[in-house]
Amino acid sequence: MTQEPTKVQTLVVGGGIGGLAAAAGLARGGKDVLVLERAPQFAEVGAGIQLAPNALSALDRLGVLDKVKKDAVVPERKIYIDAVTGQTIATIDLGEEFQEHYGYPYIVTHRADLHTALLEACQESGLVRLETNAEVLSATNQADGTVLVKTLAGAQYIADAVIGADGVRSNLRGAIIDDTLVPSKYVAYRGTVPIEAVGEDVTSSPAVLCWLGPNMHLIQYPLRGGKLYNNVAVFKSDAYSPDHDNWGTPEELDARFAACCDAVKNAGQYLSRDIRWPMYDREPAGVWVDGHVALLGDAAHPMLQYLAQGGAQSIDDALAISEELTRTDDVERAFAAYQDRRLLHAGNIQRLARAAGELFHIEGVARNVRNYAFQNHDPKDYSNLDWMFMPLDRAPQERSYPA
């Protein structure tokens, strides 16, 4: 006997940062929400995450900012350094003037802490039901304006609205957008160590260090109130092949970093060699919505990490979609408004993230030209960041996108 589908108001596919943020926002607006997560438990993979003022504004409006800031670090500056020579290329001052300009600081925090804050907001709302071991295979619009959702385990749901927040390898995206993942040929290795392990040269004041070198870079910053130090090493693999996974090895990592200055080479000891993170994105899409199904976060706009905006954009999505669904019971109207608010902007960040990666990893004489050009940058000139860092409520239609 076939079991009748379970009826739900709003169903969120994916319990990562974007999915939980959307659920928390919807609950804040009085909506009943079911979140289906494919993993055995709600947990976030990875270590550090950078959150610019746009994300903090959204988290504030979602009611979770105080929890997120509890163990976060507010860096004083972001420093770009040549990974080979050790020479400082440029600095962005993240102090009082930055915070006054945007209304919020720039913070770095542990992904698990951010995820926990969002999970607790959902649990405390009394309106969000959370289920694990529930991989969603499909979400199909029905003639009556509902959506039929089917899981790998055979469960079925009928929802008024479905939000696909199931990541870069989304099962729901294929029904809306016909595309494939784009390999960057770059891979990341991560590691988090006690702050005492890294030495006084990087712990005297909190900063985000961005070491830029030929076909590689290294990001470092403190976490959890300065108790931990996060390290992310990224490099291009000459052995890349779509036919196997034997590329981007630890041996390649060491070879790529061999020509770097001592501070960068020494960071290799802080990295976990057991897990590699191949980096993919997709082409910016022209649509995220089909009827009563909408994509969010990496399912909608997976981007390379060079602008540190992947998580922030997912949170911005969550705020926008929860606000629009709270304003009206017309799901198609709400999803259309959400797409209008977010699609162009997130697509531009996808494109610029690729360009930033090319600039980070440039070789030869061009690297010297980049370094020279960056050295003329005023640390307190934020004009090139406004379009990306301004909160959503600061007139998105007035954003000026860089050429």
Residue pairs with C-beta under 8 A, 6 or more apart in sequence:
3 156
5 148
5 149
5 156
5 157
5 158
6 155
6 156
6 157
6 158
7 157
7 158
7 159
8 32
8 33
8 34
8 157
8 158
8 159
8 160
9 31
9 32
9 33
9 159
9 160
9 161
10 26
10 31
10 32
10 33
10 34
10 159
10 160
10 161
10 162
10 163
10 325
11 33
11 34
11 35
11 36
11 139
11 147
11 149
11 157
11 159
11 161
11 162
11 163
12 19
12 22
12 23
12 26
12 33
12 34
12 35
12 36
12 162
12 163
12 165
13 19
13 36
13 136
13 139
13 149
13 162
13 163
13 164
13 165
13 166
13 171
13 172
14 35
14 36
14 37
14 38
14 164
14 165
14 166
14 167
14 297
14 299
15 35
15 36
15 37
15 39
15 42
15 119
15 130
15 132
16 44
16 115
16 165
16 167
16 297
16 314
17 44
17 111
17 114
17 115
17 118
17 297
17 311
17 314
17 315
18 165
18 296
18 297
18 298
18 311
18 314
18 315
18 317
18 318
19 35
19 37
19 163
19 165
19 166
19 296
19 297
19 318
20 35
20 42
20 115
20 118
20 119
20 121
20 122
21 58
21 59
21 62
21 64
21 118
21 314
21 315
21 318
21 319
22 163
22 165
22 296
22 317
22 318
22 321
22 322
23 33
23 35
23 122
23 128
24 62
24 63
24 64
24 118
24 121
24 122
24 125
24 128
24 318
24 322
25 61
25 62
25 318
25 319
25 321
25 322
25 323
25 326
26 33
26 127
26 128
26 322
26 325
26 326
27 33
27 121
27 122
27 125
27 126
27 127
27 128
28 62
28 63
28 125
28 322
29 322
29 323
29 325
29 326
30 127
30 326
31 127
31 322
31 325
31 326
32 127
32 129
33 122
33 127
33 128
33 129
34 128
34 129
34 131
34 157
34 159
35 122
35 128
35 129
35 130
35 131
36 131
36 134
36 135
36 136
36 149
36 151
37 130
37 131
37 132
37 133
37 134
38 133
38 134
38 135
38 136
38 152
38 166
39 132
39 133
40 132
40 133
41 132
42 115
42 119
42 130
42 132
43 112
43 115
44 111
44 112
44 114
44 115
45 111
46 111
46 190
47 110
47 111
47 190
47 191
47 192
47 223
47 230
47 232
48 108
48 109
48 110
48 111
48 192
48 221
48 223
48 230
48 232
49 108
49 109
49 110
49 111
49 114
49 308
49 311
50 106
50 107
50 108
50 208
50 221
50 308
50 312
51 59
51 68
51 72
51 106
51 107
51 108
51 109
51 114
51 311
51 312
51 315
52 106
52 308
52 309
52 312
52 388
52 389
53 99
53 102
53 103
53 104
53 105
53 106
53 389
53 390
53 391
54 312
54 316
54 388
54 389
54 390
54 391
54 392
55 311
55 312
55 315
55 316
56 65
56 68
56 69
56 104
56 105
56 107
56 391
57 103
57 104
57 391
57 392
57 393
58 312
58 315
58 316
58 318
58 319
58 391
58 392
59 65
59 68
59 315
60 104
61 319
61 393
62 121
62 315
62 318
62 319
62 322
63 121
64 117
64 118
64 121
67 117
67 120
67 121
68 107
68 109
68 113
68 114
68 117
69 107
70 113
70 117
71 109
71 110
71 113
71 224
71 225
72 107
72 108
72 109
72 113
73 107
73 108
73 109
73 206
73 221
73 222
73 223
73 224
73 225
73 226
74 94
74 105
74 106
74 107
74 206
75 94
75 106
75 107
75 108
75 206
75 207
75 208
75 221
75 222
76 93
76 94
76 95
76 205
76 206
76 207
77 91
77 92
77 93
77 94
77 95
77 207
77 208
77 379
78 91
78 92
78 94
78 106
78 207
78 208
78 210
79 88
79 90
79 91
79 92
79 207
79 208
79 209
79 210
80 88
80 89
80 90
80 91
80 210
80 212
80 374
81 87
81 88
81 89
81 209
81 210
81 211
81 212
82 88
82 89
82 211
82 212
82 213
82 367
82 371
83 211
83 212
83 213
83 216
83 217
83 218
83 260
83 261
83 264
84 213
84 214
84 259
84 260
84 261
85 261
86 261
86 262
86 263
87 371
89 212
89 370
89 371
89 374
89 375
90 374
90 375
90 377
90 379
91 377
91 379
92 98
92 379
92 382
92 385
93 379
93 380
94 105
94 106
97 380
98 105
98 106
98 380
98 382
99 105
101 382
102 382
102 389
102 390
102 391
103 391
104 391
108 208
108 221
108 222
108 223
108 230
109 223
109 224
110 192
110 223
110 224
110 228
111 311
113 224
114 311
119 130
122 128
122 130
123 130
133 153
134 151
134 152
134 153
134 155
135 151
135 152
135 153
135 171
136 149
136 150
136 151
136 152
136 166
136 171
136 172
137 150
137 151
137 152
137 171
138 148
138 149
138 150
138 171
138 172
138 175
139 147
139 148
139 149
139 159
139 162
139 164
139 172
139 175
139 293
140 147
140 148
140 149
140 150
140 175
141 147
141 290
141 291
141 292
141 293
142 148
142 158
145 160
145 291
145 292
145 331
146 158
146 159
146 160
146 292
147 158
147 159
147 160
147 161
147 162
147 291
147 292
147 293
148 156
148 157
148 158
149 156
149 157
149 158
149 159
149 162
150 156
159 292
160 292
160 331
161 292
161 293
161 294
161 325
161 331
161 334
161 335
162 172
162 292
162 293
162 294
163 294
163 295
163 296
163 321
164 170
164 171
164 172
164 173
164 293
164 294
164 295
164 296
164 299
164 300
165 295
165 296
165 297
165 299
165 314
166 172
166 299
167 297
167 298
167 299
167 302
168 181
168 280
168 281
168 282
168 298
168 299
168 302
169 181
170 295
170 298
170 299
172 293
172 295
172 299
173 179
173 295
173 299
173 300
175 290
175 293
176 287
176 288
176 289
176 290
176 293
176 295
177 285
177 287
177 288
177 295
179 282
179 283
179 285
180 282
181 280
181 281
181 282
181 302
182 280
182 281
182 282
182 283
183 240
183 242
183 278
183 279
183 280
184 279
184 280
184 281
184 304
184 357
185 236
185 237
185 240
186 234
186 235
186 236
186 237
186 248
186 278
186 279
186 304
186 357
187 234
187 235
187 237
187 247
187 248
187 276
187 277
187 278
187 279
188 232
188 233
188 234
188 276
188 277
188 279
188 305
189 232
189 233
189 250
189 253
189 271
189 272
189 273
189 275
189 276
189 277
190 230
190 231
190 232
190 233
190 271
190 272
190 275
190 277
191 230
191 231
191 270
191 271
191 272
192 223
192 228
192 229
192 230
192 231
192 270
193 228
193 229
193 231
193 270
194 227
194 228
194 229
195 203
195 222
195 226
195 227
195 228
195 229
197 229
197 270
198 220
198 229
198 270
201 263
202 209
202 220
202 229
202 263
203 222
203 226
203 229
206 221
206 222
206 226
207 221
208 219
208 220
208 221
209 218
209 219
209 220
209 221
210 217
210 218
210 219
210 360
211 217
211 218
211 219
211 220
211 260
211 263
211 264
212 360
212 361
213 257
213 259
213 260
213 264
213 361
214 259
214 361
214 362
214 363
214 364
214 367
215 235
215 236
215 256
215 361
215 363
216 233
216 234
216 235
216 236
216 256
216 257
216 260
216 361
217 233
217 234
217 235
217 360
217 361
218 231
218 232
218 233
218 234
218 257
218 260
218 264
218 267
219 230
219 231
219 232
219 234
220 229
220 230
220 231
220 232
220 267
221 229
221 230
222 228
222 229
222 230
223 229
223 230
229 270
231 267
231 270
231 271
233 253
233 257
233 267
233 268
233 271
234 279
234 305
235 248
235 252
235 253
235 256
235 257
236 256
236 361
237 247
237 248
237 249
237 252
238 252
239 246
239 247
239 248
239 249
239 252
240 247
240 248
241 247
248 276
248 278
249 276
250 273
250 276
253 268
253 271
253 273
254 268
257 264
257 265
257 268
258 265
279 304
279 305
280 302
281 302
281 303
281 304
281 350
281 353
281 354
282 301
282 302
282 350
284 301
284 346
284 347
284 348
284 350
284 351
285 300
285 301
285 343
285 347
286 343
287 339
287 343
288 294
288 295
288 296
288 300
288 301
288 338
288 339
288 342
288 343
289 295
289 335
289 336
289 338
289 339
291 332
292 331
292 332
292 335
294 321
294 335
294 338
294 339
296 314
296 317
296 318
296 321
297 313
297 314
297 317
297 318
298 310
298 314
300 317
300 342
300 343
300 346
301 313
301 346
301 347
301 349
301 350
302 310
302 350
303 309
303 310
303 313
303 346
303 349
303 350
303 353
304 353
304 354
304 356
304 357
305 353
306 353
306 354
306 356
306 357
306 360
307 349
307 352
307 353
307 356
307 388
309 349
309 353
309 388
313 346
313 349
316 342
316 346
316 392
317 338
317 342
317 346
319 392
320 338
320 341
320 342
320 392
321 334
321 335
321 338
324 334
324 335
324 337
324 338
324 341
325 331
325 334
325 335
325 338
327 334
327 337
328 334
341 392
341 396
345 396
345 399
348 387
348 401
349 388
352 388
352 402
359 370
362 370
382 389
384 402
386 399
386 400
387 399
387 400
387 401
387 402
390 396
390 399
